[in-house]
Amino acid sequence: MRKTTTLAMILAGGRVDELNVLTLYRPKSALPFGSFVRVIDFPLSNLMNSGIERVALLSQYRSYSLINHIGTGAAWDMLGRNRGISILPPYTGSEQNNWYRGSADAIYRNIDFIKYVAPDEVLILSGDHIYRMDYQKIIGYHHEKDADLTMVFIRVPLEKAHRFGIAALNDEDGERGGRVTGYWEKPAQPVSDWASLTVMLFKPEVLYKFLRENQDQESFEFGGDIIPAMMAAGFRIYGYKFRGYWGYTRTVDEYWQSNMDLLGEKPLIDMEAWGLRTNLDHRGIRDFQPNIIGDSAHIENSLIYNGCRIEGTVRNSIISPGVVVEKNSVVENSILFFNSHIGRDCLLSKVVADADCHFRDGARVGAEPGASATRVTVLGQDNVIPENTFIDQGAVIYPKLAETAWKQTVASGEVLR
């Protein structure tokens, strides 16, 4: 008897404008998180821990960093005869002549791959959320209800519900879930607070039917097109209620907050307890030497990975491999990516700095001395911040800024290109 199989398809190729300079050179799913992992590691680790071993990753925007991170899939134990991670970028030729036109179109373009695998169900996931989930519970609920589609929902504040796909659920199964009786994609005036996590489990034949029919439409999205069409046709759609942690990192503020949720005595995210895996070969993470902590260093409530040298003060911050903080400098409430260098007498307050940023002596970013920033300041990768420069909170610095483009003072909220 053939083993029951689930094919997971991860939508991982998009860029999010709200993340600004952090996604100029990488898709959101490849964004560093928590000092040394990537956002894509969360759904991949969930799949590994759920025993789902056939995975397709749909990439599109600047795929190199994502493909380089995935490697062979061995980091998530997805390497073998009947398991693995397949990268499915868009292609031209034959009947296809353009990019993926939306989430539903991306899956439709790869129906031949799905049919080749011949799974019992197709699990479609977003590649850019921070959470831990046992997908087998959703699969079990899907089979129990004989659902055509099972979606996963989480409660959000009603005032924020307009940002998500929102469902109304009946009380058929109480705290576990229920039949979806209404669905609205980003409604202006939400009537429910159950938001979609973009975790969708389909019967393959139902998925094929609605993807084919959607090709005659002008929009190609699951939330805006496929799900409403299934609702109108009376198909069985169920909602599974998720009550764990969910980090929605669509904006810079949300990304910053999700990273901060790694800190504290009882962090909301525990990467070790969650069984999180990453590719330690990417950027040579496994080869970094132990940290060097100087006599003058002060570290408080921070996550600092190997390969760093800390001589100054680091508070409430996430520090990636290869970062240097020189004497008399303070880094607080900040996220520093790989190989950034903080010179002497610097202050960084509520800053997200991409890889290879070099802050010359006396640079102040995010707040004046003695003050704490309330807005996040973002610096794109490969920047050299001149000595004694002041960058006020909320500013955005584009990557690889030319030396002649710098000013002594960058105003609050200013964008420097």
C-alpha positions as CSV (number, residue, x, y, z in Angstrom):
1,M,0.0,0.0,0.0
2,R,1.3,3.4,-1.0
3,K,2.4,5.6,1.9
4,T,0.1,8.7,2.5
5,T,2.0,11.7,1.2
6,T,1.6,15.4,1.8
7,L,3.3,17.8,-0.7
8,A,4.2,21.2,0.9
9,M,4.5,24.2,-1.5
10,I,6.0,27.3,0.1
11,L,5.3,30.7,-1.4
12,A,8.7,32.2,-0.8
13,G,9.7,34.4,-3.7
14,G,8.1,37.8,-2.9
15,R,9.4,41.1,-1.8
16,V,7.5,43.3,0.7
17,D,7.7,47.1,0.0
18,E,7.1,47.9,3.7
19,L,10.4,46.3,4.6
20,N,12.1,48.8,2.3
21,V,15.8,48.5,2.0
22,L,16.0,45.2,3.8
23,T,14.5,43.4,0.8
24,L,16.1,45.3,-2.0
25,Y,18.6,42.4,-2.6
26,R,16.7,39.4,-1.1
27,P,13.1,38.1,-0.8
28,K,11.5,38.5,2.5
29,S,11.8,34.8,3.3
30,A,15.6,35.0,3.1
31,L,15.8,37.9,5.6
32,P,18.1,37.2,8.5
33,F,16.3,36.7,11.9
34,G,17.4,36.2,15.4
35,S,21.2,36.7,14.8
36,F,21.9,33.7,12.5
37,V,18.8,32.0,11.0
38,R,16.5,33.1,8.2
39,V,12.8,33.7,8.2
40,I,12.3,30.7,5.8
41,D,13.8,28.4,8.5
42,F,10.5,28.5,10.5
43,P,8.2,26.9,8.0
44,L,11.0,24.5,6.9
45,S,11.6,23.4,10.5
46,N,7.9,23.1,11.0
47,L,7.7,20.7,8.0
48,M,10.7,18.7,9.2
49,N,9.2,18.4,12.8
50,S,5.8,17.4,11.3
51,G,7.4,14.6,9.2
52,I,6.5,16.2,5.9
53,E,9.4,15.5,3.6
54,R,8.4,16.5,0.1
55,V,8.7,20.3,-0.3
56,A,8.5,22.6,-3.3
57,L,9.7,26.2,-2.8
58,L,8.4,28.7,-5.3
59,S,10.9,31.5,-5.7
60,Q,10.8,34.6,-8.0
61,Y,12.3,37.8,-6.7
62,R,16.2,37.9,-6.4
63,S,16.3,34.2,-5.6
64,Y,20.0,33.7,-5.2
65,S,20.3,34.3,-1.5
66,L,17.3,32.0,-0.9
67,I,18.6,29.2,-3.1
68,N,22.0,29.5,-1.6
69,H,20.5,29.2,1.9
70,I,18.4,26.1,1.0
71,G,21.4,24.3,-0.5
72,T,20.7,20.6,-0.8
73,G,18.0,20.7,2.0
74,A,20.2,18.5,4.2
75,A,19.9,21.1,7.1
76,W,16.2,20.1,7.4
77,D,16.9,16.4,6.8
78,M,15.2,16.7,3.4
79,L,17.6,14.8,1.3
80,G,17.0,11.3,0.0
81,R,15.2,9.1,-2.5
82,N,11.6,10.0,-1.5
83,R,12.2,13.4,0.1
84,G,13.7,16.7,-0.7
85,I,13.3,20.4,-1.4
86,S,12.6,21.3,-5.1
87,I,13.2,24.9,-6.2
88,L,10.5,26.0,-8.7
89,P,11.3,29.4,-10.2
90,P,9.1,30.9,-13.0
91,Y,10.1,30.1,-16.6
92,T,9.3,31.2,-20.1
93,G,8.7,29.2,-23.2
94,S,5.9,26.7,-24.1
95,E,2.7,28.2,-22.8
96,Q,4.4,30.5,-20.2
97,N,5.8,33.9,-21.1
98,N,5.9,36.0,-17.9
99,W,6.5,36.0,-14.1
100,Y,4.2,34.5,-11.6
101,R,1.2,36.7,-11.6
102,G,0.1,35.9,-8.0
103,S,0.0,33.2,-5.4
104,A,-2.6,31.1,-7.2
105,D,-0.8,31.5,-10.6
106,A,2.5,30.4,-9.0
107,I,0.9,27.1,-8.0
108,Y,-1.0,26.7,-11.3
109,R,2.3,27.0,-13.2
110,N,3.6,23.9,-11.3
111,I,0.6,21.6,-11.5
112,D,2.7,19.2,-13.6
113,F,5.1,18.9,-10.6
114,I,2.2,18.3,-8.2
115,K,0.8,15.6,-10.4
116,Y,4.2,14.0,-10.7
117,V,4.5,13.7,-6.9
118,A,0.8,12.6,-6.8
119,P,0.2,13.6,-3.1
120,D,-2.8,12.8,-1.0
121,E,-3.1,16.5,-0.1
122,V,-1.3,19.7,-1.0
123,L,-0.2,22.0,1.9
124,I,0.4,25.6,0.7
125,L,2.4,27.8,3.1
126,S,3.7,31.3,3.2
127,G,7.5,31.4,3.6
128,D,7.7,34.5,5.7
129,H,5.9,34.0,9.0
130,I,7.5,33.3,12.4
131,Y,5.7,30.5,14.2
132,R,5.8,26.9,15.4
133,M,3.1,24.5,14.2
134,D,2.5,20.8,14.0
135,Y,1.0,20.4,10.5
136,Q,-0.1,16.9,11.3
137,K,-2.8,18.3,13.5
138,I,-4.2,20.2,10.6
139,I,-4.0,17.2,8.3
140,G,-5.8,15.1,10.9
141,Y,-8.6,17.7,11.2
142,H,-8.8,18.0,7.4
143,H,-9.4,14.2,7.1
144,E,-11.8,14.1,10.0
145,K,-14.0,16.8,8.4
146,D,-13.5,15.5,4.8
147,A,-12.8,19.1,3.9
148,D,-12.0,20.3,0.4
149,L,-9.9,23.0,1.9
150,T,-8.7,23.4,5.5
151,M,-7.2,26.8,6.5
152,V,-5.5,27.9,9.7
153,F,-6.6,31.0,11.5
154,I,-5.5,33.1,14.4
155,R,-7.3,35.8,16.4
156,V,-6.0,39.3,15.8
157,P,-7.1,42.6,17.3
158,L,-10.2,43.7,15.4
159,E,-8.6,47.1,14.6
160,K,-5.9,45.3,12.7
161,A,-8.0,42.7,11.0
162,H,-8.3,44.8,7.8
163,R,-4.8,43.9,6.9
164,F,-5.5,40.1,6.6
165,G,-7.8,37.6,5.0
166,I,-10.6,37.3,7.6
167,A,-13.0,34.4,8.1
168,A,-16.2,33.8,10.0
169,L,-16.3,30.3,11.6
170,N,-19.2,28.4,13.1
171,D,-18.9,26.6,16.4
172,E,-19.0,23.1,15.0
173,D,-15.8,22.0,16.8
174,G,-15.5,24.6,19.5
175,E,-11.9,25.5,20.3
176,R,-10.5,23.3,17.6
177,G,-12.2,25.0,14.6
178,G,-15.3,25.0,12.5
179,R,-16.9,25.5,9.1
180,V,-15.9,28.7,7.3
181,T,-19.2,30.5,6.7
182,G,-17.7,33.7,5.3
183,Y,-14.4,34.9,4.0
184,W,-13.2,38.5,3.1
185,E,-9.7,39.4,1.9
186,K,-8.5,42.6,3.7
187,P,-12.0,44.0,4.4
188,A,-12.3,47.7,5.0
189,Q,-14.7,47.0,7.9
190,P,-14.0,43.5,9.3
191,V,-16.8,41.6,11.0
192,S,-14.6,38.9,12.4
193,D,-11.1,38.7,14.0
194,W,-10.0,35.3,12.7
195,A,-7.1,36.1,10.4
196,S,-5.6,33.7,7.9
197,L,-2.0,32.5,8.5
198,T,-1.7,31.4,4.8
199,V,-1.6,27.8,5.8
200,M,-4.0,26.0,3.4
201,L,-4.5,22.2,2.9
202,F,-6.3,21.2,-0.3
203,K,-7.6,18.1,-1.8
204,P,-5.5,17.9,-5.0
205,E,-8.4,17.5,-7.4
206,V,-10.2,20.5,-5.9
207,L,-7.1,22.6,-6.1
208,Y,-6.6,21.7,-9.8
209,K,-10.2,22.6,-10.6
210,F,-10.2,26.1,-9.1
211,L,-6.7,26.9,-10.4
212,R,-7.7,26.1,-13.9
213,E,-10.9,28.1,-13.7
214,N,-9.0,31.0,-12.2
215,Q,-6.8,31.3,-15.3
216,D,-9.7,33.1,-17.1
217,Q,-9.8,35.8,-14.5
218,E,-7.8,39.0,-14.1
219,S,-6.5,38.3,-10.6
220,F,-4.6,35.2,-9.4
221,E,-4.6,35.1,-5.6
222,F,-5.9,32.5,-3.2
223,G,-7.4,35.0,-0.8
224,G,-9.0,37.3,-3.3
225,D,-10.0,34.7,-5.9
226,I,-9.7,31.0,-5.2
227,I,-11.3,31.0,-1.7
228,P,-14.3,33.2,-2.6
229,A,-14.9,31.0,-5.7
230,M,-14.9,27.9,-3.5
231,M,-17.3,29.6,-1.0
232,A,-19.7,30.6,-3.8
233,A,-19.7,27.0,-5.2
234,G,-20.5,25.5,-1.8
235,F,-17.3,23.5,-1.3
236,R,-16.4,22.3,2.2
237,I,-14.0,24.8,3.7
238,Y,-12.9,24.4,7.4
239,G,-10.9,26.6,9.7
240,Y,-8.4,25.3,12.2
241,K,-7.9,27.6,15.2
242,F,-4.2,28.3,16.0
243,R,-3.4,29.8,19.4
244,G,0.4,29.8,19.5
245,Y,2.8,32.6,18.8
246,W,2.7,34.2,15.3
247,G,5.1,36.8,14.1
248,Y,3.8,38.7,11.1
249,T,6.9,40.5,9.9
250,R,5.4,42.5,7.0
251,T,6.6,45.9,8.2
252,V,9.9,47.1,9.7
253,D,8.2,47.6,13.1
254,E,6.8,44.1,13.1
255,Y,10.1,42.6,12.0
256,W,11.9,44.5,14.8
257,Q,9.3,43.4,17.4
258,S,9.4,39.8,16.4
259,N,13.2,39.8,16.9
260,M,12.8,41.5,20.3
261,D,10.4,38.6,21.2
262,L,13.5,36.4,21.3
263,L,14.8,38.3,24.4
264,G,13.8,38.4,28.1
265,E,13.7,35.8,30.8
266,K,10.7,34.1,29.2
267,P,11.0,34.8,25.5
268,L,8.0,34.3,23.3
269,I,10.2,32.6,20.7
270,D,12.5,29.9,21.8
271,M,14.4,28.7,18.8
272,E,16.0,25.7,20.5
273,A,12.7,24.5,22.1
274,W,11.0,25.0,18.8
275,G,13.4,22.6,17.1
276,L,14.6,25.3,14.6
277,R,17.1,24.3,12.0
278,T,19.2,26.4,9.6
279,N,21.9,26.0,7.0
280,L,25.0,26.6,9.0
281,D,27.1,26.5,5.8
282,H,25.4,29.6,4.4
283,R,27.8,32.6,4.9
284,G,30.1,30.1,6.7
285,I,28.2,30.4,10.0
286,R,29.5,27.2,11.4
287,D,33.1,28.4,10.9
288,F,33.0,31.5,13.0
289,Q,35.3,31.4,16.1
290,P,34.0,32.0,19.6
291,N,33.0,35.5,20.7
292,I,35.6,37.8,22.2
293,I,34.2,39.8,25.1
294,G,36.5,42.6,26.2
295,D,37.2,43.7,29.8
296,S,35.2,46.9,29.2
297,A,32.2,45.2,27.6
298,H,28.7,45.2,29.2
299,I,26.1,42.9,27.7
300,E,22.5,42.8,28.9
301,N,19.5,40.8,27.6
302,S,21.0,40.3,24.2
303,L,21.4,37.5,21.7
304,I,25.0,37.4,20.2
305,Y,26.1,34.7,17.9
306,N,29.7,33.4,17.4
307,G,32.4,35.4,15.6
308,C,31.7,38.8,17.4
309,R,34.0,41.0,19.3
310,I,32.3,43.2,21.9
311,E,34.3,45.9,23.7
312,G,31.4,48.3,24.4
313,T,27.8,48.0,25.7
314,V,25.1,45.9,24.1
315,R,21.6,46.0,25.6
316,N,18.4,44.4,24.4
317,S,19.8,43.6,21.0
318,I,20.3,40.9,18.3
319,I,23.8,40.6,17.1
320,S,24.8,38.5,14.0
321,P,28.1,36.7,13.4
322,G,31.1,38.9,12.6
323,V,29.9,42.1,14.3
324,V,32.4,44.3,16.2
325,V,31.4,46.8,18.8
326,E,34.4,49.0,19.9
327,K,35.1,50.6,23.3
328,N,32.8,53.3,24.6
329,S,30.0,52.5,22.1
330,V,26.4,51.6,23.0
331,V,24.1,49.4,21.0
332,E,20.6,49.2,22.4
333,N,17.3,47.8,21.2
334,S,18.9,47.1,17.8
335,I,19.4,44.4,15.2
336,L,22.8,44.2,13.5
337,F,23.3,41.9,10.5
338,F,26.5,40.0,9.6
339,N,29.9,41.7,9.7
340,S,28.8,45.1,10.8
341,H,31.5,47.2,12.6
342,I,30.7,49.8,15.2
343,G,33.6,52.2,15.9
344,R,34.4,53.9,19.2
345,D,32.1,56.4,20.9
346,C,29.1,55.4,18.8
347,L,25.4,55.2,19.9
348,L,22.9,53.0,18.1
349,S,19.4,53.1,19.5
350,K,16.5,51.1,17.9
351,V,18.5,50.5,14.6
352,V,18.2,47.7,12.1
353,A,21.5,47.6,10.1
354,D,22.0,45.3,7.2
355,A,25.2,43.3,6.6
356,D,28.6,45.0,6.2
357,C,27.7,48.4,7.6
358,H,30.6,50.3,9.1
359,F,29.9,53.0,11.6
360,R,32.9,55.3,12.0
361,D,33.9,56.8,15.4
362,G,31.3,59.1,17.0
363,A,28.4,58.1,14.8
364,R,25.0,58.5,16.5
365,V,22.0,56.7,15.0
366,G,18.5,56.7,16.2
367,A,18.6,59.0,19.2
368,E,20.6,61.7,20.9
369,P,22.8,60.7,23.8
370,G,20.7,60.2,26.9
371,A,17.6,59.6,25.0
372,S,15.9,56.4,23.7
373,A,14.5,56.1,20.2
374,T,10.8,55.3,19.7
375,R,11.1,54.7,15.9
376,V,13.2,52.2,14.0
377,T,16.0,53.5,11.9
378,V,17.0,51.3,9.0
379,L,20.3,51.1,7.1
380,G,20.7,49.1,3.9
381,Q,23.7,46.8,3.5
382,D,27.3,47.8,2.7
383,N,27.3,51.4,4.0
384,V,30.1,53.4,5.6
385,I,28.7,56.0,8.0
386,P,31.2,58.8,8.4
387,E,32.6,60.0,11.7
388,N,30.4,62.0,14.0
389,T,27.4,61.7,11.7
390,F,24.0,61.9,13.3
391,I,21.1,59.9,11.8
392,D,17.8,60.7,13.6
393,Q,15.2,58.1,14.4
394,G,13.0,56.8,11.7
395,A,15.4,57.6,8.9
396,V,16.0,55.1,6.0
397,I,19.5,54.8,4.4
398,Y,19.7,53.0,1.1
399,P,22.4,50.4,0.5
400,K,25.9,51.3,-0.8
401,L,25.5,55.0,-0.4
402,A,28.3,57.0,-2.1
403,E,30.6,58.9,0.2
404,T,29.5,62.2,-1.4
405,A,25.8,61.5,-0.6
406,W,26.3,61.6,3.1
407,K,25.3,64.6,5.3
408,Q,26.5,65.4,8.8
409,T,22.9,65.2,10.0
410,V,20.1,63.1,8.6
411,A,16.7,64.2,9.8
412,S,14.0,62.1,11.5
413,G,12.1,60.1,8.9
414,E,14.4,61.2,6.0
415,V,15.2,58.8,3.2
416,L,18.8,59.0,2.0
417,R,19.6,57.5,-1.4
